[in-house]
Amino acid sequence: MEHKQHDIKGENSAPEMEHRKHRENQVGGHAHHIKEFKNRFFISLLLTVPILALSPMVQSWFGFSLKVPYQLEIIIALSSAVYFYGGWPFLKGAASEIKKRLPGMMTLIATAISVAFFYSILSVLFLHGNEFFWELATLIDIMLLGHWIEAKSVMGASRALEELVKIMPTHAHLVLETGEIKDVMVSQLRPGDLVLVRPGEKIPSDGRVEEGESHVNESLLTGESAPVHKLPGSKVIGGAINGSGVLKVKIEKVGEDTYLSQVLNIVKKAQESRSRTQDLANRAAAVLFYVALLAGTITFAVWAFVKSPDFALERMVTVLVIACPHALGLAIPLVVAISTAITARRGILVRDRKAFELVKDANAVVFDKTGTLTEGKFGVSEVFSKVDEAELLSLAHSLEQNSEHIIARSISEYAESKKVPPRQVKNFRAIPGKGVYGEVEGKKVYLGGANLLDELGIEPAEEFKRFTKGGKTPVYIVVDGELVGIITLSDRIRESSRRAISKLKGMGIKVFMLTGDSEEVAKWVAEELGIEQYFAGVLPHEKAEKIELLKKQGYRVAMVGDGINDAPALVTADVGIAIGAGTDVAIESADLILVKNDPEAVPQLIDISRRTYGKMVQNLWWAAGYNIVTIPLAAGALYWAGVLINPAFGAVLMSLSTVIVAVNSQTLRKFMPAG
């Protein structure tokens, strides 16, 4: 039967169209700002050249004279064009700020250029004093240049996220029921479709491998640097790059349900969400507006009395310009945009910005055990052999190879991972409740638990007994009547868990463990990892109570779990971190999501949070702190020493401050830990 849904003539699904439209609007918004400020800057600059050339003050500085008919009228006309055309973004922004009763950067800029423009008009036409037309034009030019640079910086910060969008392929090789291959748009795929992925191609959407074997590069999506081995049954993510094998993948998720779409939505919301530091920056910007307005008014009043209204006006305009909280407005959002996009590409998804800031202050990290610190799978933990280990594994593998029992399967998988092959077994028989027996190349081999040793009348030596502690399951191997080895099985501890605990301790953070397992098992895992305090035998609904207990003891708690039965604890903690989410990133109970099933990502996350906050603080200090020095200079505090800042140079300093904040934010990329 033909696929009816693929008769669509290349249209996208409604959700996907909406998602793409939103992304295009977002990118288009940044691009529009860049283009607008760029165009206004160059046109205003072009108009400024004749204003400078015709200005008597500029002519006297450079020692030349240029007289043209209607010179003053031409200067006024050109200056008006610069004011209304070049200054329009600031005038419009000021109107918006005043309407919202949130005066800030745009209001200050609009006030400064308006005072300079209208005073100059009045001065020329009625007061016969000095005019500020050339200063006005150069001031607007520099303001436009600064905003153009800012828009480019913000666009650059968003590009890491846009790169995620670009990695999605546009076409897929659909396998029809007849076996034919048909190229279709990725937007036409539906759950249940079978697609062919050739070597080097990108996987078109989230799904599961039906046929084939390959290594898939998921580094851009999950931060997993090494290619991941995929077999039939393995999950694959849309956008990941297939290696040298050919895969047939059954599509499971499309459109908004795919991993990448979920990541994009989470990152977008995080970049748009407000943080406590942003609120602080906004309050500081509002305060700075009133400080600048007051300082400008006092400056004008003092210099108008001491010197002249012209000089007083120049000082007032310079104060208003130099105090613009431009850099302050950029200090936090730019760091947010950069850090969120970078962490997303490294498999760390920020759902809540405030939680991302809070995690830097965590002094206690509580790990769930099963599936977080351990693999959550029964497997071989230790092998002790009095003979060659490969020989011991070969004998065990030979007897267990055909059994479906979890212990037998775990031993066989371990032997295969060590590249130890099985051998032929004769006279095989099962010993109910005790183990198995078989003859391998003339050797009589028994394999089983403690009950088997009792049956055989063998008392294990002390060297064997130490392997049976810690809630492990022992499997003994007896060859020709002699106990020659033991294989213990348990829920295996992740190698990265040890490194994670060590790093957290090195950061001065207390580590706890929560588990529903027995005291014996919990103690063994805790001792293996160097965790001093743990809670054992805790039921899922009791985990939240333990978190509450730690909070009452004064700890700022970050809870790390798999997001399934840990949901109440994740919500109760100061910061909830879901680990090993894989393609299921929509975990509502977690504030932060670590895509990789790797506890080592936890200290990395805290480190990134600390670095990000540090960069925010640096930006705030620079953006607000430089006004402490520059506002008095702008007001003419050092006029007696010959130090005077004109409005245009004040605009350069203000713009330079913005550029420094932008550059400082970009350096965050360099200090981010490798994914």
N, C-alpha and C positions, 0 to 999 in steps of 0.2 A: 504494500500500500504506500502510495506517495505521501511525502510529508506535506500536508496542506499549509502548515505555517510558513513554509519556505517559498510559497508562491508570492510572498510580499515583494514588491519591486524596490527593494533597497531602503525602505523606510526604517527608521529607528523606532523602538518601542517608546511609548509615552513617558515612562519614568526615565529612560535613558536620555530622551530628547530634553527633558526638563533638567536633568543633571548636567548634560553637556551645555545647555543654554546658560545655566547658572555659572558654570566654570568659565564660559566665554565672556559672560558679563563681568565676572571678577577680573579676568585678565584684561578685558577691554577697558575696564575702569582705570586700571593702572596705566595702560598704554595711552588712554585719552589724556590723563593728567600730564604725562611726559610730553605728548605732542602739543598740548595746549600751552604749557609753560615754555617749551622750546620755541614755538612759533611767535608767541608774544614777546619773548626775550629778543629774538633776532630782529623783529620789526621795530620794537622799541629802541633797540641799539642803533638801528639804521636812522631813526628819527632823532636820536640823541646826538649824532655826529654834527649835523648843522647847528643844533642848539649850542653845543660846545664851541663850535667855530665862530658863531655870531655873538657869544657872550663876552661883554667888555672885560670882565674879570679874568677869564681864561686868556683873552688876547693880551692883557697886560702881563700875565705870568710868562707867556711864551714870546713876548716882544714882537708881536705883529699886529697889524690893523686891517680890519675887513669891514667895509661899509656897503650895505646894499639898501635899496629902497624898501620902505616898510619893514625895516629890520626888527623893530620891537614887536610889531604885529605878527611877523613870521615866527619869532621866538614864542610868543603867547600861543599861536595856533599849533605849533609843533608840540609845545609843552602840554597843551590841552589834550592833544591826541595821545601822548604818552600817558598822561594821567588817567584818562577815561578808558583807553584800550589796554595799556600795560598794567594799569592799577585795578582793572575790573575784577580779577579774581579776589583781590584783597577787600575791595569795597563790598562785593557780594558776600564774601565770607564774614565780614564784620556785621552785615545786616542779619545774617543767619545766627551769629553768636548773640547779638542783642535781642533778637526775637526769642531765643531760648533762655534769655537772661543768664547767659554764660559767657561774658566778655573774656576774650583771651588774646591769642597771638594776632589773629586777623584784625581784631578791633584796634589793637595797638598800631599795627602797620597802617591801616586805613586812616587812623587819627593823625599819624605822623605825616603821611603824604598829603592828606587833605589840608592840614594846617599850613604846610609848606606851599601848596598850590594856591589856596585862596588868599593867604597873606601876600604872596608874590603878585597876584592879580590886583589886590587892593593897593599894594605898595606902588606899583607902576602907574595905575590909573588915577589914584586919589592921594596917596600919602607921599609920593615922590621919594621913597626910601630905597633901600637895597632889595633886590629880588633874589629868589632862590631857584630859578628855573633850571639851571644846569645841575644844581644839587638834587632837585626833585627828579630829574630825568635819570641821573646816574644812580640815585637811590632806588628807583623802581626797577632799573635794569639789574642791579645786584640782587634785589629781592626775588625777581623772576628767575635769575640764575640759581639762587639758593634753593628755590622750590623745585626747579627742574632737576637739580642734583638729588634733592630729597626723594622726588618721585622715582628717579632711576634707582636709588638705593632700596626703596620699598619694593620695586619691581624685582630687583635682584634677590631680595630676601624671599620673595614668593616663588622664584624660579625653581628652587629645590622641590617644591610641591608640584609645580607644573611639569617637572621632569617625570614625576610619577604618572601623570596623565598620558604623557607622550609614549611611555613604554608599552602601552596596550596595542596589540596588533589590530588591524582593521579588517583583515580577511581570515577565513578559516577553511580547512579542507573537510567538508561534511561527507561522512560515509553513509551513502544511501542504503536502503534495505536490499537493493540489487547487488550491492558490493561496489558500485561505481563511486567515484570521488567527484564531488561538486564543490567548486569554490563559491562561498557565500560571504556576505558581510557578517562580522561578529555580532552586530546588533540583531541579526536574524536568528541566532542560535536560541534554542529552548532547552530547558532541563530534559535530560533523557537522550539528547542527540549524541551521536558518536562522531568524533572528529579525529583526523589523522594529523599527527605532529611529527614533521620530519626533522632530521638532525639540524641544529642551529636555529630552528624556528622558535617563535614565542608561543606559549600555550595560550589559546584564545580566550578561555574563561575558566573559572574554578570547576574542578571535577575530580574524577577518580580514574586511575589507570586501569584499563580493561585488558590490554595486550601490550607486550613489549617490556623492555628494561632499558633504563638510561640513567644518567646523572643530570640533574636539573639545577641550574643556577638561580637561586632565589634571593641573592644578596641585595638587590635593589628594593626588594619587597619586605623581607623579614630581617635583614642584617646578618643572615647566616652566611659567613664568608665562603665556606667550603661547599662545593656542589653536593646536592642531596641525592642519594641513591633511591631511585623509584622502581618499584616492582608492581605487578598486578595487585590492585587493592590499595595502592598508595594514593594519598590525596595530592593534588597539584593545584597551583595557584595561577590564575590568569595573569599573563605578563612575564612569568618566569621563562628563562631561556633553556630550551632542551639541549642536551649534550649530543653525544654521537649515536645514540640509539633511536629507533623509530617507535613512537608510542601511539596507541589508540586510546583516546580519553573519552569517557562518558561525562558529558556536561551535567553538573549538579546545580550550579548557581549562575545567574545572568543578571545584567543590569545593576540595580541598586543593592542586590543581595551579595555581590561578589566581594571578595576580600578587599580589593583595591578601592572600590566605591565606598566601603565602610571606613577604610583608612582616610580617604579624602574627606568624607563627611566629619569624622572625628577631628581631623587636623583643622579643617575650616572652622568648626565651632570653637576649637581651642584658641585659634588665632583671633577670633572675633570676641571671645569671652574676656571679661575684665578680671584683672588681678588686684590684689591689695596694693601692690607697688604702683600699678597704674592709677589707682584711686589717689594715692599719695601724690603722684606726679601731677594729676589734674588739679588737686587742691593747691599744690605749689604754684602751678601756672596761674590759677585764679588770683592767688595772693600777690604774685609778681605783677599782674596787670594793675592792681590797685596801688601797689608800691610805685610802679613806673609812672602812673598817672599823677600820683601825689608828688613824686620827685620831680616830674616834668613841670607841674604847676608851680612848685616852690622855686625851681630853677629859673623859670620865666620871671616870676615876681621879683626875685633877688637881683637878677642881671638887668632887668628893665629899670630898676631903681639905681643900681650901681653904675651901669654902663649905657645901654641903649636898647630900645625894643627889638631892633634888628638882631643884635648880638644875642639878646635873651631868647628870641624865637629860634635861632639856630641851635642854641644850647638845649632848648626844650625838645625840639624835633630829634636831636641826636640822642637824648635820654630815652625818648619813646621808642626809637628804632633799636637802640642797642639792648634795650631791656625786653625786646620781643621774646616770649617764651617758646621760640621756634624749636630749638634743640630739646627743650623740655617736653614738647609734644611728641617728639620723635624718640626720646630716650628709651621708653619702655616698649612701645609697639614694634619697633624694629628688632629688638632683642627677642621678643615673643615670636615674631614671624620667623626669624632665623632658627631659633632653638627648636621650635615646634616642627618645622619642616625637616631639619637635620635628624632629630630624634625619631621621627616617623620613618625615615629611610633606614634607620638602624634598628627597627623593630621595637621602638618604645613609643607607644601611643598615649598622648596626653588628652584625657577626657575633660579634666577640670584643672584650669590654670592655677587656682588657689591651692589645690592639692599638690601641684608640681612645685609651688613655692614652699609649701609646708614641709615637704619631704626632706628638705635640706636641714630642718631642725629636729628631725627624728633622732631620738637617743635610744630607742628600742625598736628592734625589728623582730616580729614574731613570724616564724615560718610554719606553715602546715607541713607535716612530714610526707605523707603518701602522695606521690605524684609531683611533689615540689622539691624536697631535699632528696627523695628517693625516686626511682624510675616508675614506681607504681606497678611494676611487673615482677613476677617471681622468676628468679634466675640464679645462676651459679655465683656465689660470692667468694668462695675460697676453695683451693685444691691443695691437699697435703698428700704427698706420695713418698713411700719408701723405695719405690722403683722409679724408672724414668717416667716423668709426668706424661709425655706423649703416649707411652705404652699404656699407662693407667687409663687415660682418656679414650684410647682406642678400644680397650676392653669394655669400658662402660658404654661407649657409643655403640659398639657391636650388639650388646644385649638390649639397649634401649631404643634402637633405631626404628623399630616397627610399632612401638607403643604410642598411644595418644594421651597417656597420662601426663599431667602438667610437669611432674618431676622428670619423667623420662624425656619429654620434649625439650625441657630446659637444658638437660645434660647433653643431648644430641646437638642442640643449637650451639652450645658453648664449644663442643668439640669441633664442629664445623667452622666456627669462627677462628679456631686455632689451626684450621686446615689439617685436622687429624681425621683420616678416613676410617670407616668401620670395616670389620672383617667378617668372614663367613662364620656363622654360629651353628653348631650341631647340638642335638638333644636339648633344645631350648624348652624350658617349662617355667610357668609362673608358680610362685609359692604364695597362696592367698594370705593377704595381711602382713606379709613379711618381705617379699622381694621376688627376684627372678634368678634362674640358674641357666647356664649354658656352657658349652665347650668351645673354646676358641683356639684353634691350632694345637689341640691336645691339652690345653690348660683348662682345669675345672674352675669356672668363675662363678662366684655368688655376688649378688649386688642387692642391697636392701638396707633397712633401718635397724634400730636397736633390737627389735624383736628377732631379726634374722641372726644376730650375734648370739642371742640367748638360745635360739634353736640349734646353732652350731656349737654352742658351749665355748664361745670365745669372749674373753674379758679384754676390752681395749686398754692399751697402755695409757699412761698419764699424758703422753705427747698427743694422743688423739682427743682426750677429754676437753682440752681447752677450745677445740673447734665447735663444741656443741653448745656453747654459751651464747647468750644474746638473742634468744628466740630464733636461732637458725635451725633448719631441717637438715640432719646429717644423713648421708648415703654412704655406706661402707662398701669397700670392694675387697673380697676375699679370694685369693688365688691359691689353689692347691692347698687349702686348709690354713693359709696364713693371711692375716689382716695386713694388706699392703698399702691401703690408702683410704682417704675419706674426701668426699665432695660435699660441701655445705651449700645449701640454697637459702636464699632470703630475698626480700625486696631490696634490690641493689641500690646502694648509695651512689648518687651522681658524682662523678669526679669533680665537676665544677662546684659542687656544694662545699667541699673542703676549702677551695680557694675563696669562695664567696664569704664564708664565715670568717676566715683569716683576714680578709680585706676589711670587713665590717668592724672587726675588733680593732684593727689598725686605725680605723677612723674614729675610734672612741665610742662605738655604738654597742649596746648590750644586745645579745642575741638570745631569743627564746624559741622553743619548739612546742607545737601543739599536735597531738595525735589521738586518734581513737584506739590505737593499738595498746597492747598490754604494757605494764610497767617494765617487764623484762626487755621487750623489743625496743621501747622508747629509750631505756637506759643505754642499750647497746649502740643505737644510732647516735645518741647524744655524746657518748664517750668517743665514738669514732670521729665525730666532727668537732669535738672540743666545745660543745654547747653545755654551759654550766647549769642552766635551769630549763626544765621542760614540764609540760603538763601531759600526763598519760591517761588513757581511758576516757577521753573527753568526747561526749556525744556532739553531733553537729550543732544542736541548739545551745549547748553549753559553752561553745567556743567564744561566743560574744561575751559571756559572763567573765571569762578569763581576760579578755581584752579590757573590759571595764575595770577589772581588778587592777591591772597594770596601770591604767590611766589614773586611778585613784591613788596609786603609789607615787604619782608625779611623773610618770613616763609620757613622752610624746611618741605614740605608737604607730608604726607602719606595719600593717598586716599583709603577709604574702601568702596567697593560696591559689588554687586552680579555678576558683570562681564557681564551683559546682555546689558542694556542701559547705563551702566556706563563706557563702554570701552574707549571713548575719554578722560574722566577725569582720568581714571586709567593710561593711557599712558602719559598724561600731568604732573601728579604729580611726585615728586622726587622718590617716591616709590608707586607702585600700588599694593593693597592688595585685592584679591578676597575672599569673605567670603561666606561660605555655599555652596561650590562647590559640595559637596557630591561626587557622582560617576563621575561627569563631570569635571575632573581635567584639561582638556586640554583647559584652558582659556588663549589664546595667549596674551591678553592685560595686564595680571597681572604679576608682578615680583615675588610675594609671594602668596601662595594659602592656605587658612584656610579651611580645609575640613568640620569642624563642623560649623553649622549655629549658631555661638556663638560669639557675639562681645567681650566677655571677653577674647577671645584668642588674641585680638590685644595687650593689655598691656602685656600679657604673651610673645608674639612674640618679642616685643621691649625689654623686660627684658632679654630674651634669647640672643638676638642680643648684648646687652650690656655686658652680662656675657661672651659670646663667644669672643667678641673683647678684653675684659679685659684679658682673658686667652691668646690670641694671643700676646698682649703687654707684659705680664709677660714672655712668652716664648722667645720673641725677646730680651728683656732686659737680660735674663739669658744667652741665646745662644751667643749673641754678647758681652754683658757686662763682662762676666767672663774673656774674653781675655785681658781686660784692666789690670787685675792683673796677669794672668798666663803667658802672653807673656814676660813681663820683667823678671819674675822668671825663665822662660825657657831660656832666653838669658843670665842668670847668674848675674842679677843685684844685688843679695844678696849673691854672692859667698864669698865676704869678711866676711859675718856673718855666713858662714858655711851652707847656704841654697842653695842646688843644686838639680835640677830635672833631672833625666836621661830620655832617650827617652821612655822606657817602662812605667815609672811612668807618663810621659806626656800623653801617650796613655790611661792610666787608667783615668786620669783627663778628657781627651777629651770624652772618652766613658761614664764616669760618668755624664758629662754635658748632653749628649744625653739621658741617662736614666732619668735624672731629668726632662727634657723637656717632655719625653714620659709619665712619671708618672703624671706630672702636667696637661697634656692634659687630661688624663683619669679622673682626679678629676672633670672635667666639668660635668660628668654624675651625680655626687652627688648633684651639685648645680642647676641642671635643675629643673624648676618648674614641679610639678606633672601634668600629662595630664588628 
